[in-house]
Amino acid sequence: MKEKFFITTAITYTSKLPHIGNIYEIILTDSIARYKKKRGYDVFFLTGTDEHGQKIQAEAEARGVSPQEYVDEIAGGIRKLWDLYECEYDRFIRTTDERHMETVKKIYTRLYEQGDIYKGSYEGMYCAPCESFWTESQLKDGRCPDCGAEVKKASEEAYYLKLSNYTDRLVKYYEEHPDFIMPVSRKNEMINNFIKPGLQDLCVSRSSFTWGIPLDFDKKHVSYVWIDALSNYITAIGYDPDKPTEEFKKLWPADLHVIGKDIVRFHTIYWPIILMALGLPLPKKILGHPWLLFGESKMSKSKGNVLYGDRLAEQFGVDAVRYYLLSEMGFLNDGSITYESLISRINSDLANVLGNLVSRTAAMIKQYFGGRIPDFSGNTSPEDTTLRNAVSEAKRTMFAKMDEYCVADAVAAVMNALKACNKYIDETAPWLLAKDPEKRVRLADVMATLTESIRICASLMFPFIPSTSRRIAEIFGCGEEALDYDIPDYSFPVSGKTVAQESVKLFERIDEKKFMADIAREKEIVSAAEKKPSAEKKAGQAETISIDDFAKVNLTVGKVIACEKVAKSDKLLKLTVDIGEIRTVASGIARFYSPEELIGRKVILVSNLRPANIRGIESNGMILASGEDDVKVVFVDDSVPVGTKVR
């Protein structure tokens, strides 16, 4: 029976769509979950959205919609982002889910009846963005110590959680479980900054707004942030104070909560105390990761330095962004992102080291062995041994670092192995071996050893860049099963496979100068559009959109690899299109093209449309074409690689 591993992200607040710094957390958690699955664990990965609070109510009122309509839209956008970045979560909880809200009511009632919650009133300085009360002494330069926003004096009736009842138990738990909070510096912050000065009881209800979960024992009050939000980790898996489900009994306690360093206090002080009050075991570990900064500054819309995940994915590709975030963000210190640093990392690591290695190797196998990966003879040279040792060491290091959740170090270990593969090519010089018929066996051993080393590295990279790892497996004629960790190293499972015939570049080099010039032009266009007075739209004139609106459309070059008419329809064709992944598209062009005219042609696909069910076909995209009465598909020159983004 597999050992379970229950991992969670913090749930994302639905006041706004998250920027790339917020997206880092879900990608980090996904990489750990994928690694654990590959190591044989029974993984359950939970994420979701936090959907109550005064800030959301205010945003909804400003938009003229109900709070539920507002959070439905934002939560849908967040889930779409998580899916875009290939995060394989098992459950997505929303705190407006009926089961969650009913269980939270029971939790409040139990804590109230036990005497852990009491009614009081609060007078203090209130920060609306953080939805937090502060004392005068806690303010920093008269502002919120967390976000720096202005605070206002506020007073209202509220219920409080008696933290003091459990402080001694919490400190004892820290002492008995020294690895409970990671890294250890976060634990020291909690002890020195919050516990030693004395914990103040926690406000857990509000009576000045209505967008929350109504409390059964006092209808004037609604849930306030932390009991509601933190309880998602148990309500999502079936906790009920009266009768917890079998799933809850199997999964709880959580093996790892992955959260940002700014909410460590809530997860390592308030959450353990809530669990103690409920008589439940505490999570095994809490990882407080650092922040992703823009350059040296925290991302802020007011500063104009916010980067968004969907835009970056369109510009650079999902795996390139995943790789950058996971390699850039250390265990202890904040990471940084700029366009320049992202481009530099893509060019150096992904295009030069990984992409060039795969394309060189595939090309040599095609040239020297007709595309068939040769068998290994069993004779090992010193160069072979050196490479094997480098790859084996990278695997040991990668496993050790992932077990410690030092993901950036794990990525670096695999990149070192890929560099060793490139060095191996230079040292063995297959192009010289190919000129000597007597060295044919040696040439085969070199290519077999190189291919097997790449396979191992691709398997190690799978938690970080899954689509690219799958693509590497496909290039060398095998499926995702070749990326399993239980395959013995240098057992040469891909021997005899056929290398993909189409030459593929995993990652294109990016011209930084041109890219930055394009970005500057975009900003100028947007700035000019914002400054230009709006004129009345002329009759029949199409509505204009901004460059940001257009940038949301992903246009991707794809190759039609199969096409057929749709039964009982004289308009529809069913196309199978390769854009680096296989897409099925239903297109109303049957009156203008036969399937034979399309198969083998390259087209432009709108690749980020929401899937639509058309005549029983799940259509994932739209073919670019012109005209209405005489439709002409836009074909692309055959020299343009599949997967190329159209700008």
C-alpha positions as CSV (number, residue, x, y, z in Angstrom):
1,M,0.0,0.0,0.0
2,K,1.3,3.4,-1.0
3,E,2.2,5.9,1.7
4,K,-0.1,9.0,1.5
5,F,1.1,12.5,1.0
6,F,-1.4,15.3,1.5
7,I,-0.1,18.7,0.2
8,T,-1.8,22.0,0.0
9,T,-1.3,25.6,-1.2
10,A,-2.7,28.5,0.7
11,I,-6.1,29.4,-0.9
12,T,-6.0,32.4,-3.1
13,Y,-7.9,35.5,-2.1
14,T,-10.5,36.4,-4.8
15,S,-10.3,40.2,-4.6
16,K,-8.2,40.3,-7.8
17,L,-6.7,37.9,-10.3
18,P,-3.2,36.9,-9.1
19,H,0.1,38.1,-10.6
20,I,3.1,36.0,-11.4
21,G,4.4,36.2,-7.8
22,N,1.2,34.6,-6.5
23,I,1.4,31.9,-9.2
24,Y,4.8,30.8,-8.0
25,E,3.2,29.0,-5.0
26,I,1.0,26.8,-7.1
27,I,3.8,25.9,-9.4
28,L,6.1,25.2,-6.5
29,T,3.5,22.9,-4.8
30,D,2.8,21.2,-8.1
31,S,6.5,20.4,-8.6
32,I,6.6,18.8,-5.1
33,A,3.4,16.8,-5.7
34,R,4.7,15.5,-9.1
35,Y,8.0,14.5,-7.5
36,K,6.2,12.6,-4.7
37,K,4.0,10.8,-7.2
38,K,7.1,9.7,-9.1
39,R,8.6,8.5,-5.9
40,G,5.6,6.2,-5.3
41,Y,3.5,8.2,-2.9
42,D,-0.3,8.3,-2.9
43,V,-0.5,12.1,-3.4
44,F,-3.5,14.3,-2.7
45,F,-3.0,17.9,-3.8
46,L,-5.4,20.6,-2.6
47,T,-5.7,24.2,-3.7
48,G,-8.6,26.7,-3.9
49,T,-9.9,30.2,-3.3
50,D,-10.8,32.3,-0.2
51,E,-14.0,34.1,-1.1
52,H,-15.4,36.0,1.8
53,G,-14.6,39.4,3.4
54,Q,-15.2,43.1,3.4
55,K,-12.8,43.8,0.5
56,I,-14.6,41.4,-1.8
57,Q,-18.0,43.0,-0.9
58,A,-16.6,46.4,-1.7
59,E,-15.2,45.3,-5.0
60,A,-18.5,43.7,-6.0
61,E,-20.4,46.8,-5.0
62,A,-18.1,48.9,-7.1
63,R,-18.7,46.7,-10.1
64,G,-22.5,46.7,-9.6
65,V,-22.7,42.9,-9.1
66,S,-23.4,40.6,-6.2
67,P,-20.4,39.3,-4.2
68,Q,-21.2,35.7,-5.4
69,E,-21.1,36.8,-9.0
70,Y,-17.9,38.6,-8.4
71,V,-16.1,35.7,-6.8
72,D,-17.5,33.2,-9.4
73,E,-15.7,35.3,-12.1
74,I,-12.4,35.7,-10.2
75,A,-12.3,32.0,-9.0
76,G,-12.9,30.9,-12.5
77,G,-10.0,33.0,-13.7
78,I,-7.7,31.6,-11.0
79,R,-8.6,28.0,-11.8
80,K,-8.0,28.7,-15.5
81,L,-4.5,30.1,-14.6
82,W,-3.7,27.0,-12.5
83,D,-4.7,24.8,-15.4
84,L,-2.7,26.9,-17.9
85,Y,0.4,26.2,-15.8
86,E,-0.3,22.5,-15.8
87,C,-0.9,22.2,-12.1
88,E,-2.3,18.8,-11.4
89,Y,-4.3,19.4,-8.2
90,D,-6.8,16.8,-7.0
91,R,-9.4,19.2,-5.6
92,F,-10.1,22.9,-5.9
93,I,-12.1,24.2,-2.9
94,R,-14.0,27.4,-2.7
95,T,-15.0,28.8,0.6
96,T,-18.4,29.6,-0.9
97,D,-18.9,25.8,-1.3
98,E,-22.0,24.7,0.6
99,R,-20.2,21.8,2.4
100,H,-17.4,24.1,3.5
101,M,-19.8,26.8,4.8
102,E,-22.0,24.3,6.7
103,T,-18.9,22.7,8.4
104,V,-17.4,26.1,9.3
105,K,-20.7,27.0,11.1
106,K,-20.3,23.8,13.1
107,I,-16.7,24.6,13.9
108,Y,-17.7,28.1,15.2
109,T,-20.5,26.6,17.3
110,R,-18.2,24.0,18.8
111,L,-15.5,26.5,19.7
112,Y,-18.2,28.8,21.1
113,E,-19.8,26.1,23.2
114,Q,-16.4,25.0,24.6
115,G,-15.7,28.6,25.7
116,D,-12.8,29.1,23.2
117,I,-14.8,31.9,21.5
118,Y,-16.2,34.9,23.4
119,K,-18.0,38.1,22.5
120,G,-16.2,41.4,22.8
121,S,-15.7,44.7,21.0
122,Y,-12.7,46.1,19.2
123,E,-11.3,49.5,19.0
124,G,-8.1,49.9,17.0
125,M,-6.5,50.7,13.7
126,Y,-8.0,48.8,10.8
127,C,-6.3,48.1,7.5
128,A,-8.9,47.4,4.7
129,P,-6.5,45.8,2.2
130,C,-5.2,43.3,4.8
131,E,-8.6,43.1,6.7
132,S,-6.6,43.3,9.9
133,F,-6.8,45.2,13.1
134,W,-3.6,46.7,14.6
135,T,-2.7,48.5,17.8
136,E,-0.9,51.8,17.7
137,S,2.4,50.2,18.8
138,Q,2.2,47.6,15.9
139,L,2.0,50.3,13.2
140,K,5.0,51.1,11.1
141,D,5.3,54.9,10.5
142,G,1.6,55.1,11.2
143,R,0.7,52.6,8.5
144,C,-0.1,48.9,8.3
145,P,3.0,46.9,9.2
146,D,2.2,44.3,6.5
147,C,1.2,46.2,3.4
148,G,2.0,49.8,4.2
149,A,-1.5,51.0,3.5
150,E,-3.3,53.8,5.5
151,V,-5.2,52.6,8.6
152,K,-8.4,54.0,10.1
153,K,-9.6,53.9,13.6
154,A,-12.5,51.5,13.8
155,S,-14.8,50.0,16.5
156,E,-17.3,47.2,16.3
157,E,-18.7,44.2,18.2
158,A,-16.8,41.0,17.4
159,Y,-16.1,37.5,18.7
160,Y,-12.6,36.4,19.7
161,L,-10.6,33.2,19.8
162,K,-8.8,32.8,23.2
163,L,-5.3,32.2,22.0
164,S,-3.9,32.4,25.5
165,N,-5.7,29.1,26.4
166,Y,-3.3,27.2,24.1
167,T,0.0,29.2,24.0
168,D,1.9,26.9,26.3
169,R,0.8,23.8,24.3
170,L,1.9,25.5,21.1
171,V,5.3,26.4,22.4
172,K,5.7,22.8,23.7
173,Y,4.8,21.5,20.2
174,Y,7.4,23.7,18.6
175,E,10.0,22.3,21.0
176,E,9.0,18.7,20.3
177,H,8.7,19.2,16.6
178,P,11.8,21.3,15.6
179,D,11.0,20.8,11.8
180,F,7.4,21.9,12.0
181,I,8.1,25.3,10.4
182,M,10.5,25.5,7.5
183,P,12.9,27.2,7.1
184,V,13.8,27.5,10.8
185,S,14.2,31.3,10.5
186,R,10.4,31.6,10.2
187,K,9.9,29.7,13.5
188,N,12.3,32.1,15.2
189,E,10.2,35.0,13.9
190,M,7.0,33.6,15.3
191,I,8.6,33.0,18.7
192,N,10.4,36.3,19.0
193,N,7.9,38.6,17.3
194,F,4.6,37.2,18.4
195,I,4.7,34.5,21.1
196,K,7.2,36.0,23.5
197,P,5.6,39.4,23.6
198,G,2.3,37.7,24.4
199,L,-0.4,36.6,22.0
200,Q,-3.5,38.8,21.7
201,D,-6.8,37.0,21.2
202,L,-7.8,36.7,17.6
203,C,-10.9,38.5,16.1
204,V,-12.9,35.8,14.3
205,S,-16.2,37.5,13.4
206,R,-17.4,40.9,12.0
207,S,-20.7,42.7,12.4
208,S,-20.1,45.7,10.1
209,F,-20.5,43.8,6.8
210,T,-22.5,40.8,5.6
211,W,-20.3,38.9,3.1
212,G,-19.3,36.0,5.2
213,I,-20.7,32.8,6.7
214,P,-23.5,33.7,9.2
215,L,-22.8,32.3,12.7
216,D,-25.6,30.0,14.0
217,F,-25.4,31.4,17.5
218,D,-25.4,35.1,16.6
219,K,-27.0,36.0,13.2
220,K,-25.7,39.6,13.4
221,H,-22.1,38.2,12.9
222,V,-20.4,36.6,10.0
223,S,-17.1,34.6,9.9
224,Y,-14.0,36.7,9.7
225,V,-11.0,35.4,7.7
226,W,-9.0,32.8,9.5
227,I,-11.4,30.2,11.0
228,D,-13.2,30.3,7.6
229,A,-10.1,30.3,5.4
230,L,-7.8,28.0,7.3
231,S,-10.6,25.4,7.8
232,N,-10.5,24.7,4.1
233,Y,-7.7,22.2,4.6
234,I,-10.0,19.9,6.6
235,T,-13.4,20.7,5.2
236,A,-12.2,20.0,1.6
237,I,-11.4,16.4,2.6
238,G,-14.6,15.7,4.6
239,Y,-14.1,16.9,8.1
240,D,-17.2,17.3,10.2
241,P,-17.1,17.8,14.0
242,D,-19.9,15.3,14.3
243,K,-18.9,12.6,11.9
244,P,-15.6,13.0,9.8
245,T,-15.5,11.0,6.5
246,E,-13.2,8.1,5.7
247,E,-11.3,10.4,3.3
248,F,-10.5,12.8,6.2
249,K,-9.4,10.0,8.4
250,K,-7.1,8.8,5.6
251,L,-5.6,12.1,4.6
252,W,-5.3,14.2,7.8
253,P,-3.0,15.4,9.1
254,A,-1.6,17.3,6.1
255,D,2.0,16.3,5.3
256,L,2.9,19.8,4.0
257,H,1.2,23.2,3.8
258,V,3.0,25.4,1.2
259,I,2.4,29.1,2.0
260,G,4.0,32.5,1.5
261,K,6.2,34.0,4.2
262,D,3.6,36.8,4.8
263,I,1.0,34.3,6.2
264,V,3.3,32.1,8.3
265,R,1.9,33.6,11.5
266,F,-1.7,32.6,10.6
267,H,-0.6,29.1,9.7
268,T,1.8,28.4,12.5
269,I,0.1,30.1,15.4
270,Y,-3.7,30.5,14.7
271,W,-4.2,27.3,12.7
272,P,-2.5,25.0,15.2
273,I,-4.5,26.6,18.0
274,I,-7.8,26.1,16.1
275,L,-6.8,22.4,15.5
276,M,-5.9,22.0,19.2
277,A,-9.3,23.4,20.2
278,L,-11.0,20.9,17.9
279,G,-8.9,18.0,19.2
280,L,-7.3,17.4,15.9
281,P,-3.6,16.6,15.1
282,L,-1.5,19.3,13.6
283,P,0.0,19.3,10.1
284,K,3.4,17.7,9.9
285,K,5.2,20.6,8.2
286,I,4.6,24.2,7.1
287,L,6.9,25.6,4.4
288,G,6.9,29.4,4.3
289,H,8.4,30.3,0.9
290,P,10.0,33.7,0.0
291,W,8.5,36.3,-2.3
292,L,9.1,36.9,-6.0
293,L,10.1,40.5,-6.5
294,F,10.1,42.6,-9.7
295,G,13.8,43.4,-9.7
296,E,14.3,44.5,-6.1
297,S,10.7,45.7,-5.4
298,K,7.6,44.0,-4.3
299,M,5.1,43.8,-7.2
300,S,2.5,46.5,-7.0
301,K,-0.1,47.7,-9.5
302,S,0.4,51.3,-8.3
303,K,4.1,50.9,-9.1
304,G,3.4,49.6,-12.6
305,N,5.7,46.6,-12.0
306,V,3.2,43.7,-12.0
307,L,3.7,40.8,-14.4
308,Y,0.8,38.5,-15.1
309,G,1.0,34.7,-15.6
310,D,-1.2,34.4,-18.7
311,R,0.7,37.1,-20.5
312,L,4.1,35.6,-19.6
313,A,2.9,32.2,-20.8
314,E,1.9,33.7,-24.1
315,Q,5.2,35.5,-24.5
316,F,7.6,32.7,-23.3
317,G,5.7,29.5,-23.0
318,V,4.4,27.7,-19.8
319,D,7.4,25.5,-19.2
320,A,9.9,28.4,-19.7
321,V,8.1,30.4,-17.0
322,R,7.8,27.3,-14.7
323,Y,11.5,26.7,-15.1
324,Y,12.5,30.2,-14.4
325,L,10.4,30.5,-11.2
326,L,11.5,27.2,-9.8
327,S,15.2,27.8,-10.5
328,E,15.2,31.4,-9.4
329,M,13.4,31.2,-6.1
330,G,15.6,30.0,-3.3
331,F,14.6,28.3,0.0
332,L,15.5,31.3,2.2
333,N,15.8,34.5,0.2
334,D,13.4,36.3,-2.1
335,G,13.7,35.7,-5.8
336,S,13.5,38.3,-8.6
337,I,12.0,38.5,-12.1
338,T,12.5,40.9,-14.9
339,Y,12.1,40.4,-18.6
340,E,15.9,40.6,-19.0
341,S,16.6,38.0,-16.4
342,L,13.8,35.7,-17.7
343,I,15.2,35.9,-21.3
344,S,18.7,35.3,-20.1
345,R,17.8,32.2,-18.2
346,I,15.7,30.8,-21.1
347,N,18.5,31.4,-23.6
348,S,21.3,30.0,-21.4
349,D,19.6,27.0,-19.7
350,L,16.7,26.0,-21.9
351,A,17.7,27.0,-25.4
352,N,21.5,26.5,-25.2
353,V,21.9,23.6,-22.6
354,L,18.7,21.6,-22.9
355,G,17.3,22.4,-26.3
356,N,20.6,22.3,-28.1
357,L,21.5,19.0,-26.4
358,V,18.3,17.3,-27.5
359,S,18.3,18.6,-31.0
360,R,22.0,17.7,-31.5
361,T,21.5,14.2,-30.2
362,A,18.4,13.5,-32.3
363,A,20.1,14.9,-35.4
364,M,23.1,12.6,-34.9
365,I,21.0,9.5,-34.4
366,K,19.1,10.3,-37.6
367,Q,22.4,11.0,-39.5
368,Y,24.5,8.1,-38.3
369,F,21.8,5.4,-37.5
370,G,18.9,6.2,-39.8
371,G,16.9,7.5,-36.8
372,R,17.1,4.2,-34.8
373,I,18.6,4.5,-31.3
374,P,21.4,2.0,-31.2
375,D,21.9,-0.7,-28.6
376,F,24.7,-0.4,-26.0
377,S,27.4,-3.0,-26.4
378,G,28.3,-3.2,-22.7
379,N,31.8,-1.7,-23.1
380,T,32.2,1.4,-21.0
381,S,34.9,4.0,-21.6
382,P,36.3,6.5,-19.0
383,E,34.2,9.2,-20.7
384,D,31.1,7.1,-20.3
385,T,31.9,6.4,-16.6
386,T,32.4,10.2,-16.0
387,L,29.0,11.0,-17.5
388,R,27.2,8.2,-15.7
389,N,28.7,9.4,-12.4
390,A,27.6,13.0,-13.1
391,V,24.0,11.9,-13.9
392,S,23.8,9.6,-10.9
393,E,25.1,12.3,-8.6
394,A,22.6,14.7,-10.0
395,K,19.8,12.2,-9.4
396,R,20.9,11.7,-5.8
397,T,21.2,15.4,-5.2
398,M,17.9,16.1,-6.9
399,F,16.1,13.6,-4.7
400,A,17.8,14.8,-1.5
401,K,17.0,18.5,-2.3
402,M,13.4,17.7,-3.2
403,D,13.0,15.8,0.1
404,E,14.2,19.0,1.8
405,Y,11.9,21.1,-0.4
406,C,14.9,23.0,-1.7
407,V,13.5,23.0,-5.2
408,A,15.9,25.5,-6.8
409,D,18.9,23.4,-5.7
410,A,17.2,20.3,-7.2
411,V,16.7,22.1,-10.5
412,A,20.3,23.2,-10.5
413,A,21.5,19.6,-9.9
414,V,19.7,18.4,-13.0
415,M,21.0,21.3,-15.1
416,N,24.5,20.3,-14.1
417,A,23.9,16.8,-15.5
418,L,22.6,18.3,-18.8
419,K,25.8,20.4,-19.0
420,A,27.8,17.2,-18.4
421,C,25.9,15.6,-21.4
422,N,27.0,18.5,-23.6
423,K,30.5,18.2,-22.4
424,Y,30.4,14.4,-23.2
425,I,29.5,15.2,-26.8
426,D,32.5,17.5,-27.1
427,E,34.8,14.9,-25.5
428,T,33.7,11.9,-27.6
429,A,33.3,13.8,-30.9
430,P,30.7,11.5,-32.6
431,W,31.3,13.3,-35.9
432,L,34.9,12.0,-35.9
433,L,33.9,8.5,-34.8
434,A,31.4,8.4,-37.7
435,K,34.2,8.8,-40.3
436,D,35.9,5.6,-39.2
437,P,34.0,2.4,-40.0
438,E,36.1,0.5,-37.4
439,K,34.7,2.7,-34.7
440,R,31.0,2.0,-35.5
441,V,30.4,0.1,-32.2
442,R,32.0,2.9,-30.2
443,L,29.8,5.5,-32.0
444,A,26.7,3.4,-31.1
445,D,27.8,3.2,-27.5
446,V,28.3,7.0,-27.4
447,M,24.8,7.7,-28.8
448,A,23.2,5.1,-26.6
449,T,24.9,6.4,-23.5
450,L,24.0,10.0,-24.4
451,T,20.3,9.2,-25.1
452,E,20.0,7.3,-21.9
453,S,21.5,10.2,-20.0
454,I,19.0,12.6,-21.6
455,R,16.2,10.2,-20.7
456,I,17.2,10.2,-17.0
457,C,17.6,14.0,-17.0
458,A,14.1,14.4,-18.6
459,S,12.6,12.2,-15.9
460,L,14.3,14.3,-13.2
461,M,13.0,17.5,-14.9
462,F,9.4,16.2,-15.1
463,P,8.2,17.8,-11.8
464,F,9.5,21.2,-13.1
465,I,8.8,21.2,-16.9
466,P,6.4,18.3,-17.5
467,S,5.4,19.1,-21.1
468,T,9.0,19.5,-22.2
469,S,9.9,16.2,-20.5
470,R,7.1,14.4,-22.3
471,R,8.2,16.0,-25.6
472,I,11.7,14.7,-25.0
473,A,10.4,11.2,-24.5
474,E,8.3,11.5,-27.7
475,I,11.3,12.8,-29.6
476,F,13.2,9.6,-28.7
477,G,10.3,7.4,-29.6
478,C,8.8,6.6,-26.2
479,G,6.0,7.7,-23.9
480,E,5.8,9.2,-20.5
481,E,6.4,5.7,-18.9
482,A,10.1,6.2,-19.9
483,L,10.2,9.0,-17.3
484,D,9.4,6.8,-14.3
485,Y,11.9,6.8,-11.5
486,D,11.8,3.1,-10.9
487,I,13.5,2.3,-14.2
488,P,17.1,1.4,-13.4
489,D,19.6,3.9,-14.7
490,Y,21.5,2.9,-17.8
491,S,19.2,0.0,-18.5
492,F,18.7,1.6,-22.0
493,P,15.0,1.1,-22.2
494,V,14.8,3.3,-25.4
495,S,17.2,1.2,-27.4
496,G,15.7,0.4,-30.8
497,K,13.2,3.2,-30.6
498,T,12.9,5.5,-33.6
499,V,13.7,9.2,-33.2
500,A,11.0,11.6,-34.3
501,Q,11.5,12.5,-38.0
502,E,10.5,16.2,-37.6
503,S,13.3,18.4,-36.4
504,V,12.0,20.1,-33.2
505,K,13.5,22.9,-31.2
506,L,12.3,22.7,-27.6
507,F,13.1,26.3,-26.9
508,E,13.9,29.2,-29.3
509,R,16.5,31.7,-28.4
510,I,15.0,35.1,-27.7
511,D,16.4,38.3,-29.1
512,E,16.4,40.4,-25.9
513,K,17.0,43.7,-27.7
514,K,14.1,43.2,-30.1
515,F,11.8,41.8,-27.3
516,M,12.5,44.8,-25.1
517,A,11.9,47.2,-28.0
518,D,8.5,45.5,-28.7
519,I,7.6,45.8,-25.0
520,A,8.5,49.5,-25.1
521,R,6.3,50.0,-28.2
522,E,3.4,48.3,-26.6
523,K,3.7,50.6,-23.6
524,E,3.8,53.6,-25.8
525,I,0.7,52.5,-27.7
526,V,-1.2,51.8,-24.5
527,S,-0.1,55.1,-23.0
528,A,-1.2,57.0,-26.1
529,A,-4.5,55.2,-26.1
530,E,-5.2,56.0,-22.5
531,K,-4.3,59.7,-23.0
532,K,-6.4,60.1,-26.1
533,P,-9.9,61.5,-25.4
534,S,-12.5,59.0,-26.2
535,A,-14.6,59.9,-29.3
536,E,-18.0,58.8,-30.2
537,K,-17.9,55.5,-32.1
538,K,-19.0,56.0,-35.8
539,A,-21.9,54.0,-37.1
540,G,-20.8,50.6,-38.1
541,Q,-17.3,51.1,-36.7
542,A,-15.9,48.0,-34.8
543,E,-15.2,48.4,-31.1
544,T,-11.5,49.0,-30.5
545,I,-9.5,46.9,-28.0
546,S,-6.2,47.5,-26.2
547,I,-2.9,45.7,-26.9
548,D,-3.5,43.9,-23.6
549,D,-6.8,42.6,-24.9
550,F,-5.2,41.3,-28.1
551,A,-2.3,39.8,-26.1
552,K,-4.8,37.5,-24.4
553,V,-5.3,35.7,-27.7
554,N,-2.8,32.8,-28.2
555,L,-2.1,32.2,-31.9
556,T,-0.1,29.1,-32.5
557,V,1.2,27.4,-35.6
558,G,0.0,23.8,-35.9
559,K,0.1,21.0,-38.4
560,V,-3.1,19.2,-39.5
561,I,-2.2,15.6,-39.0
562,A,-5.7,14.2,-39.6
563,C,-9.0,15.5,-40.9
564,E,-12.5,14.0,-41.5
565,K,-16.0,15.1,-42.2
566,V,-18.4,15.2,-39.3
567,A,-21.3,12.8,-39.8
568,K,-24.7,14.4,-40.5
569,S,-23.2,17.8,-41.0
570,D,-22.4,19.5,-44.4
571,K,-20.5,22.3,-42.7
572,L,-18.2,20.7,-40.1
573,L,-14.8,19.1,-40.4
574,K,-13.0,17.4,-37.5
575,L,-9.3,18.3,-37.5
576,T,-6.5,16.9,-35.5
577,V,-3.8,19.5,-35.1
578,D,-0.3,19.2,-33.7
579,I,0.8,22.4,-31.9
580,G,3.4,20.7,-29.8
581,E,0.4,18.9,-28.2
582,I,-2.5,17.3,-30.0
583,R,-5.7,19.3,-30.3
584,T,-9.1,18.3,-31.8
585,V,-10.9,21.2,-33.6
586,A,-14.3,21.3,-35.1
587,S,-14.4,23.9,-37.9
588,G,-17.2,25.0,-40.2
589,I,-15.1,24.9,-43.4
590,A,-16.4,21.7,-45.0
591,R,-18.0,23.6,-47.9
592,F,-14.7,25.1,-48.8
593,Y,-12.1,22.4,-48.2
594,S,-11.9,18.6,-48.4
595,P,-10.0,16.8,-45.7
596,E,-7.3,15.9,-48.2
597,E,-6.6,19.6,-48.9
598,L,-5.9,20.2,-45.2
599,I,-3.9,17.1,-44.1
600,G,-0.2,18.0,-43.9
601,R,-0.8,21.8,-44.1
602,K,0.3,24.2,-41.4
603,V,-2.4,26.5,-40.0
604,I,-2.8,29.1,-37.3
605,L,-4.8,28.0,-34.3
606,V,-6.4,30.2,-31.6
607,S,-5.1,27.9,-28.9
608,N,-6.5,29.3,-25.7
609,L,-10.2,29.3,-26.4
610,R,-12.4,27.7,-23.8
611,P,-13.3,24.2,-25.0
612,A,-16.7,23.9,-26.8
613,N,-18.8,20.8,-27.4
614,I,-19.9,20.8,-31.1
615,R,-21.9,17.9,-32.4
616,G,-20.4,15.7,-29.7
617,I,-16.9,16.8,-30.5
618,E,-14.9,18.6,-27.8
619,S,-13.3,21.4,-29.9
620,N,-10.2,22.9,-28.4
621,G,-9.3,25.9,-30.6
622,M,-10.3,27.7,-33.8
623,I,-8.6,27.8,-37.2
624,L,-7.7,31.3,-38.5
625,A,-9.5,32.0,-41.8
626,S,-10.8,34.9,-43.8
627,G,-14.1,35.7,-45.5
628,E,-17.6,34.5,-45.0
629,D,-19.0,33.5,-48.4
630,D,-15.7,32.4,-49.7
631,V,-13.7,31.2,-46.7
632,K,-9.9,31.0,-47.1
633,V,-7.9,29.3,-44.4
634,V,-4.7,31.1,-43.5
635,F,-1.9,28.6,-44.3
636,V,1.7,29.0,-42.9
637,D,4.9,28.3,-44.7
638,D,6.1,24.7,-44.0
639,S,9.4,26.0,-42.7
640,V,7.8,27.5,-39.6
641,P,8.0,25.0,-36.7
642,V,5.0,23.5,-35.1
643,G,4.2,25.4,-31.8
644,T,5.6,28.8,-33.0
645,K,3.6,31.7,-31.5
646,V,2.2,34.2,-34.0
647,R,2.6,37.8,-32.8
